[in-house]
Amino acid sequence: MINKYKALKWQDEFHRSKARYRILACGRRSGKTEASAIEIIRHAAKNNNWICWWVGPISDQSKIGFRKVIKYIPPEWIKQITHVPLVIYLINGSYI
């Protein structure tokens, strides 16, 4: 179970979508980063030994995503967190 996350209606539709590609065209402070953090957590937790990338145009934006992932991921799923480089290792062998 993902920590402290309550999806908005549009986020829930985004999470339930089976589309191969999904695009979020939203305004600022609408919850895009939270929705993306939940997606990457679910993907990494569901698949053993996967490498999941969070990519941003500048490192400061990637750090925002990193902090959101740490906020929402259950601590019992985490094996190790490194801050240089920004990596979260999960107990199933996957890492973000």
DRENTOR-279007 format. One record per atom (N, C-alpha, C, O, CB): x, y, z. Coordinates in pm, whole numbers, padded with zeros to 5 digits, always signed. Atoms other than C-alpha are relative to their C-alpha. Glycine has a CB too. Layout:
N
XYZ
...
This chain:
96
+00084-00119+00000
+00000+00000+00000
+00088+00124+00000
+00183+00133+00077
-00095+00001+00122
-00075-00124+00011
+00132+00341-00095
-00036+00091+00117
-00154+00107+00150
-00028+00070-00135
+00020-00086-00117
+00177+00578+00201
-00071+00130-00033
-00037+00195-00132
+00133+00031+00064
+00059-00135-00002
-00050+00882+00250
-00042+00054-00136
-00035+00175-00157
+00096+00094+00060
+00038-00048+00134
-00173+00901-00110
-00148-00018-00021
-00200-00129-00012
+00079-00073-00109
+00142+00002+00035
-00530+00989-00196
-00013+00063-00137
+00002+00185-00153
-00088+00077+00107
+00006-00046+00139
-00576+01016-00571
-00122+00088-00024
-00232+00060+00024
-00002-00119-00095
+00111-00080+00050
-00786+01290-00721
-00068-00079-00112
-00015-00181-00157
+00049+00139-00051
+00074+00074+00102
-01044+01183-00979
+00083-00020-00127
+00090-00132-00179
-00131+00073-00035
-00078+00012+00123
-00820+01256-01278
+00123-00087+00021
+00165-00158-00071
+00042+00139-00050
-00115+00085-00028
-00522+01088-01107
-00040-00147+00002
+00034-00232-00047
+00063+00040+00134
+00049+00138-00004
-00727+00776-01045
-00022-00053-00142
+00012-00168-00171
-00131-00008+00081
+00018+00040+00140
-00824+00765-01414
+00135-00025-00067
+00151-00120-00144
-00079+00108-00077
-00136+00016+00053
-00457+00810-01506
+00062-00133+00047
+00120-00206-00033
+00089+00118+00043
-00057+00124-00056
-00351+00523-01274
-00067-00125-00056
-00002-00228-00075
-00012+00001+00153
+00073+00116+00050
-00621+00290-01408
+00014-00021-00150
-00022-00127-00202
-00145+00012+00034
-00013+00010+00145
-00542+00358-01774
+00095-00113-00040
+00201-00130+00019
+00049+00133-00059
-00083+00109+00053
-00404+00060-01969
+00076+00044-00126
+00142-00038-00189
-00087-00123-00031
-00066-00051+00120
-00272+00283-02251
+00152-00015+00013
+00208+00000+00121
-00038+00148-00024
-00145+00015+00000
+00088+00224-02350
+00068+00133+00032
+00165+00137+00108
+00049-00053-00137
-00053-00133-00026
+00159+00598-02349
-00109+00085+00062
-00224+00085+00016
+00053+00065-00131
+00094-00089-00067
-00009+00844-02117
+00065+00136+00016
+00183+00145+00052
-00046-00056+00138
-00052-00136-00008
+00034+01221-02119
-00083+00077+00101
-00206+00071+00101
-00003+00070-00139
+00068-00086-00096
-00047+01456-01835
+00016+00145-00046
+00126+00200-00041
+00057-00019+00144
+00000-00141+00040
-00139+01802-01964
-00080+00075+00105
-00201+00091+00094
-00061+00021-00145
+00065-00062-00116
-00214+01985-01641
+00070+00130+00035
+00182+00156-00007
+00001-00096+00121
-00058-00125-00048
-00154+02320-01481
+00098-00025+00114
+00115-00138+00160
-00109+00096+00045
-00094+00012-00110
+00101+02389-01213
-00073-00032+00131
-00186+00012+00153
+00083+00129+00014
+00053+00040-00131
+00042+02242-00868
-00129-00083-00010
-00214-00077+00079
-00027+00123+00085
+00121+00080+00018
-00221+02003-01003
+00016-00143+00051
-00084-00214+00065
-00037-00002-00146
-00021+00136-00049
-00060+01680-00875
+00071-00091-00099
+00068-00213-00082
-00130-00059+00036
-00070+00082+00100
+00144+01563-01176
+00117-00077+00062
+00136-00195+00033
+00052+00089-00114
-00117+00065-00061
+00454+01488-00968
-00044-00113+00092
+00017-00220+00092
+00085+00102+00077
+00050+00105-00087
+00254+01292-00710
-00047-00120-00081
-00012-00234-00049
-00115+00052+00087
+00048+00110+00083
+00082+01086-00979
+00116-00077-00062
+00114-00199-00068
-00093+00053-00110
-00116+00064+00060
+00416+01017-01146
+00080-00079+00103
+00130-00188+00073
+00089+00104-00066
-00070+00072-00107
+00579+00920-00815
-00069-00132+00032
-00004-00234+00050
+00010+00087+00126
+00076+00122-00028
+00302+00670-00748
+00019-00101-00114
+00034-00221-00088
-00150+00033+00019
-00020+00091+00114
+00339+00525-01099
+00136-00069+00005
+00144-00189-00018
-00014+00077-00131
-00133+00060+00000
+00713+00471-01066
+00016-00096+00119
+00083-00199+00106
+00108+00108+00005
-00004+00091-00116
+00672+00317-00718
-00071-00131-00034
-00017-00239-00012
-00066+00066+00126
+00076+00121+00036
+00405+00076-00842
+00074-00085-00102
+00077-00208-00091
-00138+00038-00054
-00073+00072+00104
+00612-00016-01146
+00120-00074+00057
+00142-00191+00027
+00045+00097-00110
-00120+00061-00058
+00930-00082-00948
-00036-00111+00099
+00034-00212+00106
+00084+00106+00070
+00039+00100-00099
+00747-00275-00675
-00060-00124-00064
-00043-00235-00014
-00100+00060+00098
+00069+00111+00067
+00548-00492-00917
+00097-00089-00078
+00069-00208-00097
-00106+00055-00094
-00094+00072+00086
+00851-00600-01124
+00135-00017+00070
+00199+00081+00106
+00018+00074-00133
-00128+00027-00065
+01156-00767-00970
+00116+00036-00092
+00110+00016-00213
+00009-00147+00040
-00125-00030+00070
+01502-00647-01071
-00015+00097-00118
+00053+00082-00219
+00061-00127-00049
+00019-00101+00104
+01380-00352-01279
+00076+00127+00036
+00094+00158+00154
-00150+00031-00021
-00060-00132-00017
+01559-00022-01328
-00104+00101-00048
-00143+00099-00165
+00136+00015-00079
+00100-00101+00034
+01311+00267-01323
+00064+00138+00010
+00119+00174+00114
-00125-00011+00094
-00064-00131+00008
+01431+00611-01428
-00101+00112+00021
-00213+00107-00031
+00070+00017-00135
+00074-00125-00009
+01297+00949-01323
+00089+00103-00069
+00198+00134-00021
-00033+00041+00152
-00081-00090+00081
+01421+01194-01585
-00064+00138-00004
-00185+00151-00024
+00019-00056-00144
+00047-00137+00008
+01392+01571-01576
+00098+00085-00077
+00213+00045-00097
-00022+00058+00139
-00089-00085+00080
+01535+01859-01778
+00119+00055+00079
+00224+00081+00021
-00079+00115-00057
-00111-00043-00085
+01749+01973-01483
-00002-00084+00128
-00105-00138+00166
-00009+00153+00034
-00010+00089-00116
+01873+01790-01174
-00091+00044+00115
-00139-00041+00190
+00144-00006+00049
+00089-00045-00109
+01669+02008-00935
-00141-00056-00016
-00206-00088+00084
-00006+00153+00003
+00133+00057+00020
+01348+01882-01094
+00000-00150+00029
-00099-00203+00080
-00047+00025-00144
-00010+00142-00034
+01467+01523-01062
+00002-00019+00151
-00053-00117+00202
+00125-00062-00063
-00004+00008-00147
+01536+01587-00693
-00139+00014+00060
-00169-00049+00162
+00092+00109+00057
+00139-00014-00047
+01174+01696-00646
-00071-00135-00012
-00137-00179+00081
-00077+00109-00082
+00060+00132+00019
+01058+01363-00792
+00055-00102+00099
-00020-00183+00152
+00022-00048-00142
-00065+00090-00095
+01309+01174-00574
-00061+00016+00139
-00092-00083+00206
+00153+00027+00005
+00059-00025-00133
+01171+01340-00259
-00145-00048+00007
-00188-00099+00110
+00007+00149+00033
+00139+00047+00002
+00812+01260-00363
-00005-00153+00010
-00089-00208+00081
-00072+00048-00127
-00004+00146-00006
+00900+00894-00419
+00030-00045+00143
-00036-00135+00195
+00106-00058-00099
-00033+00035-00139
+01062+00876-00073
-00119+00025+00092
-00144-00053+00184
+00123+00081+00048
+00116-00033-00083
+00753+01042+00077
-00107-00109-00006
-00168-00143+00095
-00060+00133-00045
+00113+00091+00018
+00510+00787-00067
+00036-00148+00007
-00054-00231+00027
-00063+00027-00131
-00034+00143+00003
+00705+00459-00078
+00000-00057+00142
+00056+00005+00232
+00137-00022-00068
-00002+00061-00134
+00647+00226+00218
+00143-00035+00041
+00216-00096-00037
-00090-00127+00003
-00137+00025-00044
+00969+00204+00424
+00040-00148-00004
+00157-00180-00025
+00018+00051+00140
-00032+00143+00001
+00946-00176+00438
+00036-00052-00140
+00088-00162-00153
-00117-00080+00055
-00037+00038+00137
+00991-00189+00058
+00143+00043-00034
+00200-00003-00133
-00097+00061-00100
-00131-00059+00030
+01322+00001+00076
+00113-00083+00061
+00110-00118+00179
+00007+00144+00053
-00121+00067-00046
+01655-00179+00100
+00105+00104+00037
+00171+00093+00141
+00054-00096-00108
-00101-00103-00023
+01876+00130+00074
-00034+00123-00082
-00091+00113-00191
+00142-00052-00036
+00014-00126+00072
+01864+00496-00028
+00137+00065-00007
+00205+00078+00095
-00105+00094+00068
-00123-00078+00013
+02166+00680-00168
-00037+00136-00057
-00127+00149-00140
+00105-00073-00091
+00029-00136+00046
+02171+01053-00225
+00098+00048-00106
+00073+00149-00171
+00000+00096+00117
-00096-00029+00108
+02477+01059-00456
+00046-00133-00054
+00132-00194+00008
+00122+00087+00050
+00110-00057+00078
+02361+00934-00699
-00134-00023+00069
-00142-00098+00166
-00002-00060-00142
+00134+00014-00057
+01989+00962-00623
-00059-00134-00042
-00111-00148-00152
-00092+00117-00046
+00051+00134+00031
+01887+00596-00606
-00072-00056+00122
-00025-00042+00235
+00116-00095-00044
+00074+00072-00103
+01628+00404-00406
+00002-00147-00040
-00056-00184-00142
-00149+00054+00016
-00008+00144+00026
+01703+00030-00393
-00113-00068+00076
-00132-00044+00195
+00140-00059+00042
+00112+00070-00062
+01403-00191-00323
+00041-00143+00036
+00137-00197-00018
-00122-00001-00094
-00033+00136-00045
+01402-00529-00150
-00024-00105-00108
+00028-00216-00097
-00082-00034+00124
+00025+00096+00108
+01277-00697-00469
+00107+00006-00110
+00094-00061-00213
-00137+00026-00061
-00107-00010+00097
+01596-00602-00655
-00015+00114-00100
+00079+00145-00173
+00011-00126-00074
+00022-00115+00088
+01442-00312-00847
+00060+00125+00062
+00081+00131+00184
-00150+00021-00029
-00039-00128-00056
+01568+00039-00811
-00048+00116-00087
-00067+00105-00208
+00150+00007+00017
+00053-00122+00061
+01449+00389-00890
+00109+00105+00003
+00089+00217-00042
-00130+00050+00074
